[in-house]
């Protein structure tokens, strides 16, 4: 992934400067850019690159070569502050100009809560996401969920996600309560946010009041 981003930047740089494309890496080689495939320079400059990451290796890669991070919804504010941000800072030296985008779970009612609990149980079965649970001492939950997932026992996985885990990853309450808690958890850390409610895609009106409350 690191070299993929570097190759992209080499191609964009060739478009911007008109210089010959010359990227020779371990995995990608790009040395030909014909006039037919060369667009004019972008008046806004080359695109910014955001990478998704959870574990330390991808977080370091994002910090080294990307302009921003798209954090996974399987996240706690503690993991964000104690693992994600320090790892990015170590890789970059500074987070000036770097953006962190979040996709936190939010729930306004019981149906939302159960949808989020189910989604957390699914994500929690993934070995690559175990570091989030390990930080809180919940690592064995990942092993249990993973075992059940291999047996196709998806419904049995849901009750294993107790309220402590749920509330660590999901903000639950009224519009005003959710807005206040999102601010408490993420102001000063994230620059972008979207709201994650698993299941059917909600209408824009679903979160209109929450957007307004966060902007106040």
ChimeraX attribute file (.defattr): number of C-alpha atoms within 10 A of each C-alpha:
attribute: neighborCount
match mode: 1-to-1
recipient: residues
	/A:1	12
	/A:2	15
	/A:3	16
	/A:4	13
	/A:5	17
	/A:6	16
	/A:7	21
	/A:8	16
	/A:9	18
	/A:10	19
	/A:11	22
	/A:12	20
	/A:13	17
	/A:14	18
	/A:15	21
	/A:16	17
	/A:17	11
	/A:18	14
	/A:19	11
	/A:20	15
	/A:21	20
	/A:22	15
	/A:23	17
	/A:24	13
	/A:25	12
	/A:26	6
	/A:27	9
	/A:28	12
	/A:29	12
	/A:30	14
	/A:31	13
	/A:32	12
	/A:33	16
	/A:34	9
	/A:35	9
	/A:36	6
	/A:37	9
	/A:38	14
	/A:39	11
	/A:40	10
	/A:41	15
	/A:42	11
	/A:43	7
	/A:44	6
	/A:45	10
	/A:46	15
	/A:47	11
	/A:48	9
	/A:49	14
	/A:50	20
	/A:51	21
	/A:52	16
	/A:53	18
	/A:54	23
	/A:55	16
	/A:56	14
	/A:57	11
	/A:58	18
	/A:59	24
	/A:60	21
	/A:61	21
	/A:62	27
	/A:63	27
	/A:64	16
	/A:65	20
	/A:66	21
	/A:67	18
	/A:68	21
	/A:69	25
	/A:70	18
	/A:71	22
	/A:72	16
	/A:73	19
	/A:74	22
	/A:75	23
	/A:76	22
	/A:77	17
	/A:78	15
	/A:79	18
	/A:80	21
	/A:81	14
	/A:82	12
	/A:83	18
	/A:84	23
	/A:85	18
	/A:86	17
	/A:87	22
	/A:88	23
	/A:89	17
	/A:90	13
	/A:91	17
	/A:92	18
	/A:93	12
	/A:94	12
	/A:95	17
	/A:96	9
	/A:97	7
	/A:98	18
	/A:99	17
	/A:100	20
	/A:101	19
	/A:102	22
	/A:103	17
	/A:104	23
	/A:105	27
	/A:106	25
	/A:107	24
	/A:108	15
	/A:109	11
	/A:110	10
	/A:111	10
	/A:112	17
	/A:113	23
	/A:114	16
	/A:115	16
	/A:116	24
	/A:117	25
	/A:118	23
	/A:119	20
	/A:120	24
	/A:121	27
	/A:122	19
	/A:123	18
	/A:124	24
	/A:125	21
	/A:126	14
	/A:127	13
	/A:128	12
	/A:129	19
	/A:130	21
	/A:131	19
	/A:132	22
	/A:133	19
	/A:134	14
	/A:135	14
	/A:136	13
	/A:137	10
	/A:138	14
	/A:139	17
	/A:140	12
	/A:141	20
	/A:142	25
	/A:143	16
	/A:144	14
	/A:145	25
	/A:146	21
	/A:147	14
	/A:148	16
	/A:149	18
	/A:150	10
	/A:151	9
	/A:152	11
	/A:153	13
	/A:154	14
	/A:155	13
	/A:156	13
	/A:157	24
	/A:158	19
	/A:159	12
	/A:160	17
	/A:161	19
	/A:162	11
	/A:163	13
	/A:164	9
	/A:165	18
	/A:166	20
	/A:167	16
	/A:168	15
	/A:169	21
	/A:170	26
	/A:171	21
	/A:172	20
	/A:173	16
	/A:174	13
	/A:175	19
	/A:176	14
	/A:177	15
	/A:178	20
	/A:179	22
	/A:180	16
	/A:181	14
	/A:182	18
	/A:183	14
	/A:184	11
	/A:185	16
	/A:186	17
	/A:187	10
	/A:188	8
	/A:189	16
	/A:190	18
	/A:191	13
	/A:192	13
	/A:193	15
	/A:194	14
	/A:195	15
	/A:196	17
	/A:197	20
	/A:198	19
	/A:199	11
	/A:200	6
	/A:201	9
	/A:202	11
	/A:203	8
	/A:204	8
	/A:205	9
	/A:206	10
	/A:207	15
	/A:208	11
	/A:209	14
	/A:210	18
	/A:211	15
	/A:212	12
	/A:213	15
	/A:214	14
	/A:215	8
	/A:216	6
